[in-house]
Amino acid sequence: METGQTIVIVEDEPKLAQLLREYLTQAGYATHYLANGQEVVSWVQRHHPSLIILDLMLPAKDGLTICREVRAFSQVPIIMVTARVEEIDRLLGLELGADDYICKPFSPREVVARVRAVLRRPQPPADEAVHYGGFVLDARQYLARLDGQELDLTPVEFRLLRRLVAAPGRVFARHQLVEALYDDGRAVSDRTVDSHIKNLRKKIHAIRPVQEVIHAVYGVGYKLDV
């Protein structure tokens, strides 16, 4: 069954890349394989894939650099793959905008499952209402509801919550959330983001007192998990 979605595999181990291609093809995805990190950015700009599976350790240009360069012009989902499990690499990859991480050795079936999960995450147009986990956020009216009750949010709080609700489970670095707060390029500190998150939590807690919805990820930022 064809999904109409193209997955580009960036991996310098040909046998591993071929194995992933076989499993992804069987799952209905079109695939493309790149072994050299220098080729990735230009290829993505020309072909606009649905998702990138990106190895961390590559010849010529490493995966973190590629992730940073792709994020400068595209929000295409990126799953980082690495044999380096040190915490700093995980955190840095997520801070640069990776949507998920998977460590070698891995099962190809697990990779397919991760691909499906990431591609299922909602990516709504900027003016559409977002629905997830009891939240309804209508960007046209700046109206937010949780479990049918209205959340009295400031415009900044609305934009921040909408960014989190639109990508449930994704970890956003503070600098990525800053981009959702203000559109005039002003300098905003991490503490400002933390302050808005604190206010959001209070307002959500008034409706759902027994569930923590916005979670802090130490050293990186925040995610929404209902």
C-alpha contacts under 8 A as a table, 3 or more apart, distances in Angstrom:
res1	aa1	res2	aa2	distance
1	M	27	A	7.27
1	M	28	G	4.92
2	E	5	Q	7.90
2	E	28	G	4.38
2	E	29	Y	6.12
2	E	30	A	7.72
3	T	28	G	5.49
3	T	29	Y	5.76
3	T	30	A	7.99
4	G	29	Y	6.79
4	G	30	A	7.16
5	Q	29	Y	5.61
5	Q	30	A	6.15
5	Q	49	P	7.32
5	Q	50	S	5.52
6	T	29	Y	5.87
6	T	30	A	4.58
6	T	31	T	5.41
6	T	32	H	7.42
6	T	49	P	5.21
6	T	50	S	5.21
6	T	51	L	6.84
7	I	29	Y	6.73
7	I	30	A	6.20
7	I	31	T	4.80
7	I	32	H	6.42
7	I	49	P	6.05
7	I	50	S	5.88
7	I	51	L	5.03
7	I	52	I	5.81
7	I	53	I	7.21
8	V	31	T	5.59
8	V	32	H	4.66
8	V	33	Y	5.80
8	V	34	L	7.32
8	V	49	P	6.59
8	V	51	L	6.53
8	V	52	I	4.99
8	V	53	I	6.23
9	I	17	A	6.70
9	I	20	L	7.98
9	I	21	R	7.78
9	I	31	T	7.18
9	I	32	H	6.12
9	I	33	Y	4.89
9	I	34	L	6.17
9	I	52	I	6.13
9	I	53	I	4.87
9	I	54	L	6.36
10	V	17	A	7.83
10	V	33	Y	6.11
10	V	34	L	4.84
10	V	35	A	5.70
10	V	36	N	7.52
10	V	37	G	7.35
10	V	40	V	7.57
10	V	52	I	7.34
10	V	53	I	5.99
10	V	54	L	4.89
10	V	55	D	5.90
11	E	14	P	7.17
11	E	16	L	7.74
11	E	17	A	6.02
11	E	33	Y	7.55
11	E	34	L	6.48
11	E	35	A	5.13
11	E	36	N	7.76
11	E	54	L	6.72
11	E	55	D	5.37
11	E	58	L	7.01
12	D	17	A	7.70
12	D	34	L	7.77
12	D	35	A	4.56
12	D	36	N	6.89
12	D	55	D	7.85
12	D	58	L	6.13
12	D	59	P	7.41
13	E	16	L	5.48
13	E	17	A	6.18
13	E	35	A	7.59
14	P	17	A	5.04
14	P	18	Q	6.03
14	P	35	A	7.70
15	K	18	Q	5.13
15	K	19	L	6.22
16	L	19	L	5.09
16	L	20	L	6.30
17	A	20	L	5.16
17	A	21	R	6.15
17	A	33	Y	7.11
18	Q	21	R	4.97
18	Q	22	E	6.22
19	L	22	E	5.21
19	L	23	Y	6.45
19	L	108	P	7.37
20	L	23	Y	5.25
20	L	24	L	6.03
20	L	108	P	6.02
20	L	111	V	7.94
21	R	24	L	5.16
21	R	25	T	5.85
21	R	31	T	6.18
21	R	32	H	7.90
22	E	25	T	5.18
22	E	26	Q	6.13
23	Y	26	Q	5.09
23	Y	27	A	6.27
23	Y	108	P	6.63
23	Y	109	R	7.17
23	Y	112	V	7.17
24	L	27	A	4.93
24	L	28	G	6.49
24	L	29	Y	5.52
24	L	30	A	7.49
24	L	31	T	7.29
24	L	112	V	6.24
25	T	28	G	5.11
25	T	29	Y	4.97
25	T	30	A	6.00
25	T	31	T	6.89
26	Q	29	Y	7.37
27	A	112	V	7.50
34	L	37	G	7.55
34	L	39	E	7.21
34	L	40	V	7.02
35	A	58	L	7.62
36	N	39	E	5.81
36	N	40	V	7.32
36	N	58	L	6.75
36	N	59	P	5.99
36	N	60	A	6.71
36	N	61	K	7.59
37	G	40	V	5.56
37	G	58	L	5.92
37	G	59	P	6.20
37	G	60	A	5.86
37	G	61	K	4.76
37	G	62	D	6.46
37	G	63	G	7.30
37	G	66	I	7.15
38	Q	41	V	7.26
38	Q	60	A	6.10
38	Q	61	K	5.82
39	E	42	S	6.04
39	E	43	W	6.23
40	V	43	W	5.19
40	V	44	V	6.14
40	V	66	I	7.29
41	V	44	V	5.23
41	V	45	Q	6.22
41	V	66	I	6.88
41	V	69	E	7.05
41	V	70	V	6.14
42	S	45	Q	5.08
42	S	46	R	6.30
43	W	46	R	5.20
43	W	47	H	6.03
43	W	48	H	7.97
44	V	47	H	5.29
44	V	48	H	5.18
44	V	49	P	6.42
44	V	70	V	7.84
45	Q	48	H	5.96
48	H	76	V	7.90
49	P	52	I	7.14
49	P	76	V	7.31
50	S	76	V	6.40
50	S	77	P	7.10
50	S	119	L	7.90
51	L	76	V	5.85
51	L	77	P	4.90
51	L	78	I	5.87
51	L	79	I	7.75
51	L	115	V	7.75
51	L	119	L	7.65
52	I	76	V	7.36
52	I	77	P	6.35
52	I	78	I	4.78
52	I	79	I	6.23
53	I	78	I	6.01
53	I	79	I	4.90
53	I	80	M	6.09
53	I	81	V	6.96
54	L	63	G	6.21
54	L	78	I	6.81
54	L	79	I	6.03
54	L	80	M	4.86
54	L	81	V	5.80
55	D	58	L	6.64
55	D	63	G	5.77
55	D	80	M	5.82
55	D	81	V	4.52
55	D	82	T	5.80
56	L	62	D	5.86
56	L	63	G	4.13
56	L	64	L	6.38
56	L	80	M	6.52
56	L	81	V	5.91
56	L	82	T	5.21
57	M	62	D	5.39
57	M	63	G	6.15
57	M	82	T	7.04
58	L	61	K	5.97
58	L	62	D	4.95
58	L	63	G	6.54
59	P	62	D	6.78
61	K	65	T	6.73
61	K	66	I	7.00
62	D	65	T	5.58
62	D	66	I	6.44
63	G	66	I	4.99
63	G	67	C	6.01
63	G	80	M	7.66
64	L	67	C	5.02
64	L	68	R	6.24
64	L	92	L	7.83
64	L	93	G	6.15
64	L	96	L	7.38
65	T	68	R	5.17
65	T	69	E	6.25
66	I	69	E	5.10
66	I	70	V	6.07
67	C	70	V	5.24
67	C	71	R	6.11
67	C	78	I	7.68
67	C	93	G	7.80
67	C	96	L	6.52
67	C	97	G	7.05
67	C	98	A	7.06
68	R	71	R	5.23
68	R	72	A	6.54
68	R	96	L	5.58
68	R	97	G	7.36
69	E	72	A	5.27
69	E	73	F	7.50
70	V	73	F	5.80
70	V	74	S	5.76
70	V	75	Q	7.80
71	R	74	S	5.09
71	R	75	Q	5.98
71	R	76	V	7.95
71	R	96	L	7.54
71	R	97	G	6.73
77	P	98	A	7.17
77	P	99	D	5.90
77	P	118	V	7.10
77	P	119	L	7.50
78	I	97	G	7.79
78	I	98	A	5.12
78	I	99	D	5.35
78	I	100	D	6.82
79	I	98	A	6.08
79	I	99	D	5.78
79	I	100	D	4.77
79	I	101	Y	5.57
79	I	102	I	7.25
79	I	115	V	7.77
80	M	93	G	7.41
80	M	98	A	6.51
80	M	99	D	7.90
80	M	100	D	6.29
80	M	101	Y	4.81
80	M	102	I	6.28
81	V	101	Y	6.09
81	V	102	I	5.07
81	V	103	C	5.69
81	V	104	K	6.99
82	T	85	V	7.15
82	T	101	Y	7.96
82	T	102	I	6.72
82	T	103	C	5.04
82	T	104	K	5.81
83	A	103	C	5.58
83	A	104	K	4.76
83	A	105	P	7.21
84	R	89	D	7.28
84	R	103	C	7.48
85	V	89	D	7.05
85	V	90	R	7.07
85	V	103	C	6.91
86	E	89	D	5.71
86	E	90	R	6.82
87	E	90	R	5.13
87	E	91	L	6.20
88	I	91	L	5.20
88	I	92	L	5.96
89	D	92	L	5.13
89	D	93	G	6.00
90	R	93	G	5.28
90	R	94	L	6.37
90	R	101	Y	7.35
91	L	94	L	5.24
91	L	95	E	6.08
91	L	219	G	7.33
91	L	220	V	6.31
92	L	95	E	4.99
92	L	96	L	6.24
93	G	96	L	5.28
93	G	97	G	6.69
93	G	98	A	5.77
94	L	97	G	5.16
94	L	98	A	4.77
94	L	99	D	6.89
94	L	100	D	7.46
94	L	171	V	6.83
94	L	172	F	7.52
94	L	173	A	7.36
94	L	220	V	7.58
95	E	98	A	7.25
95	E	172	F	6.97
95	E	173	A	5.06
95	E	220	V	6.24
96	L	173	A	7.87
97	G	172	F	7.43
97	G	173	A	7.83
98	A	101	Y	7.40
99	D	118	V	7.25
99	D	170	R	6.11
99	D	171	V	7.46
100	D	114	R	7.91
100	D	118	V	7.71
100	D	170	R	7.68
102	I	106	F	7.45
102	I	111	V	7.68
103	C	106	F	6.41
106	F	110	E	7.00
106	F	111	V	7.57
107	S	110	E	5.15
107	S	111	V	6.67
108	P	111	V	5.04
108	P	112	V	6.37
109	R	112	V	5.09
109	R	113	A	6.23
110	E	113	A	4.98
110	E	114	R	6.16
111	V	114	R	5.03
111	V	115	V	6.13
112	V	115	V	5.06
112	V	116	R	6.25
113	A	116	R	5.17
113	A	117	A	6.18
114	R	117	A	5.03
114	R	118	V	6.14
115	V	118	V	5.30
115	V	119	L	6.14
116	R	119	L	5.23
116	R	120	R	6.15
117	A	120	R	5.22
117	A	121	R	6.81
118	V	121	R	5.48
119	L	122	P	7.94
121	R	166	A	7.77
121	R	167	A	6.02
121	R	168	P	7.10
122	P	166	A	5.90
122	P	167	A	6.23
123	Q	166	A	6.41
123	Q	167	A	7.22
124	P	128	E	6.31
124	P	129	A	7.89
124	P	130	V	7.08
124	P	166	A	7.11
125	P	128	E	5.56
126	A	139	A	7.40
127	D	138	D	7.76
127	D	139	A	5.41
127	D	140	R	6.08
128	E	138	D	6.65
128	E	139	A	6.32
128	E	140	R	7.46
129	A	136	V	6.76
129	A	137	L	5.34
129	A	138	D	4.22
129	A	139	A	5.98
129	A	140	R	7.83
130	V	135	F	7.57
130	V	136	V	5.60
130	V	137	L	5.09
130	V	138	D	6.57
130	V	162	R	7.35
130	V	165	V	7.31
130	V	166	A	6.43
131	H	134	G	7.10
131	H	135	F	5.57
131	H	136	V	4.65
131	H	137	L	6.69
131	H	165	V	7.85
132	Y	135	F	5.18
132	Y	136	V	6.78
132	Y	165	V	6.56
132	Y	166	A	7.74
133	G	226	V	5.96
134	G	145	R	7.90
134	G	146	L	5.37
134	G	147	D	4.90
134	G	148	G	7.61
135	F	144	A	7.26
135	F	145	R	5.68
135	F	146	L	4.53
135	F	147	D	6.56
135	F	165	V	7.61
136	V	144	A	5.70
136	V	145	R	5.14
136	V	146	L	6.46
137	L	142	Y	7.21
137	L	143	L	5.84
137	L	144	A	4.44
137	L	145	R	6.48
137	L	158	F	7.92
137	L	162	R	6.61
138	D	141	Q	5.76
138	D	142	Y	5.68
138	D	143	L	5.18
138	D	144	A	6.36
139	A	142	Y	4.82
139	A	143	L	6.81
140	R	143	L	7.83
142	Y	155	P	6.98
142	Y	158	F	6.83
143	L	150	E	7.58
143	L	151	L	7.73
143	L	158	F	7.97
144	A	150	E	5.88
144	A	151	L	5.36
144	A	152	D	7.42
144	A	153	L	7.36
144	A	158	F	7.22
145	R	148	G	5.65
145	R	149	Q	5.18
145	R	150	E	4.26
145	R	151	L	5.30
146	L	149	Q	5.27
146	L	150	E	6.39
146	L	151	L	6.72
146	L	204	I	7.69
146	L	207	I	7.33
147	D	207	I	7.88
149	Q	207	I	7.53
151	L	203	K	6.78
151	L	204	I	7.46
152	D	203	K	7.64
153	L	156	V	7.84
153	L	157	E	5.61
153	L	158	F	5.74
153	L	200	L	7.89
154	T	157	E	5.12
154	T	158	F	6.10
155	P	158	F	5.00
155	P	159	R	6.30
156	V	159	R	5.29
156	V	160	L	6.24
156	V	181	L	5.24
156	V	182	Y	7.25
157	E	160	L	5.09
157	E	161	L	6.07
157	E	181	L	7.57
157	E	196	H	6.36
157	E	197	I	7.95
157	E	200	L	6.71
158	F	161	L	5.26
158	F	162	R	6.01
159	R	162	R	5.08
159	R	163	R	6.23
159	R	180	A	5.82
159	R	181	L	6.00
160	L	163	R	5.30
160	L	164	L	6.61
160	L	177	L	6.64
160	L	180	A	5.75
160	L	181	L	5.94
161	L	164	L	5.17
161	L	165	V	6.05
161	L	200	L	7.68
162	R	165	V	5.07
162	R	166	A	5.88
163	R	166	A	5.39
163	R	167	A	6.80
163	R	177	L	7.51
163	R	180	A	6.71
164	L	167	A	5.56
164	L	168	P	6.23
164	L	170	R	7.78
164	L	172	F	7.92
164	L	223	K	6.41
164	L	224	L	5.65
165	V	168	P	5.45
165	V	224	L	6.46
167	A	170	R	5.70
167	A	224	L	7.84
168	P	223	K	7.02
168	P	224	L	5.31
168	P	225	D	5.91
168	P	226	V	7.95
169	G	223	K	5.78
169	G	224	L	5.64
169	G	225	D	5.41
170	R	223	K	5.69
170	R	224	L	7.30
171	V	217	V	7.38
171	V	220	V	7.75
171	V	221	G	6.62
171	V	222	Y	5.60
171	V	223	K	4.68
171	V	224	L	7.98
172	F	176	Q	6.03
172	F	177	L	6.48
172	F	220	V	7.35
172	F	221	G	5.52
172	F	222	Y	5.47
172	F	223	K	6.17
173	A	176	Q	5.28
173	A	177	L	6.56
173	A	220	V	5.15
173	A	221	G	4.34
173	A	222	Y	6.71
174	R	177	L	5.07
174	R	178	V	6.22
174	R	190	D	6.14
174	R	193	V	6.69
174	R	220	V	7.00
174	R	221	G	5.10
174	R	222	Y	7.42
175	H	178	V	5.01
175	H	179	E	6.74
175	H	190	D	7.43
176	Q	179	E	5.43
176	Q	180	A	7.18
177	L	180	A	5.18
177	L	181	L	6.68
177	L	193	V	7.27
178	V	181	L	5.14
178	V	182	Y	6.85
178	V	188	V	6.82
178	V	193	V	6.73
179	E	182	Y	6.16
179	E	183	D	6.98
180	A	183	D	7.43
182	Y	185	G	6.78
182	Y	186	R	7.11
183	D	186	R	7.87
188	V	192	T	6.40
188	V	193	V	7.91
189	S	192	T	5.36
189	S	193	V	7.03
190	D	193	V	5.22
190	D	194	D	6.32
191	R	194	D	4.90
191	R	195	S	6.05
192	T	195	S	5.06
192	T	196	H	6.37
193	V	196	H	5.23
193	V	197	I	6.18
194	D	197	I	5.04
194	D	198	K	6.13
195	S	198	K	5.06
195	S	199	N	6.38
196	H	199	N	5.09
196	H	200	L	6.16
197	I	200	L	5.02
197	I	201	R	6.11
197	I	214	I	7.91
198	K	201	R	5.19
198	K	202	K	6.42
199	N	202	K	5.19
199	N	203	K	6.45
200	L	203	K	5.23
200	L	204	I	6.12
201	R	204	I	5.11
201	R	205	H	5.82
201	R	212	E	7.92
201	R	213	V	7.69
201	R	214	I	6.92
202	K	205	H	5.03
202	K	206	A	6.35
203	K	206	A	5.30
203	K	207	I	7.15
204	I	207	I	5.46
204	I	208	R	6.01
204	I	209	P	7.71
204	I	213	V	7.88
205	H	208	R	4.76
205	H	209	P	4.48
205	H	210	V	7.46
205	H	211	Q	7.44
205	H	212	E	7.59
206	A	209	P	5.78
208	R	211	Q	5.86
209	P	212	E	7.98
212	E	215	H	7.03
212	E	226	V	7.91
213	V	224	L	5.77
213	V	225	D	5.56
213	V	226	V	5.46
214	I	222	Y	6.78
214	I	223	K	5.83
214	I	224	L	4.60
214	I	225	D	6.45
215	H	222	Y	5.58
215	H	223	K	5.38
215	H	224	L	6.13
215	H	225	D	7.11
216	A	221	G	5.91
216	A	222	Y	4.51
216	A	223	K	6.60
217	V	220	V	5.60
217	V	221	G	5.29
217	V	222	Y	5.49
217	V	223	K	7.30
218	Y	221	G	6.77
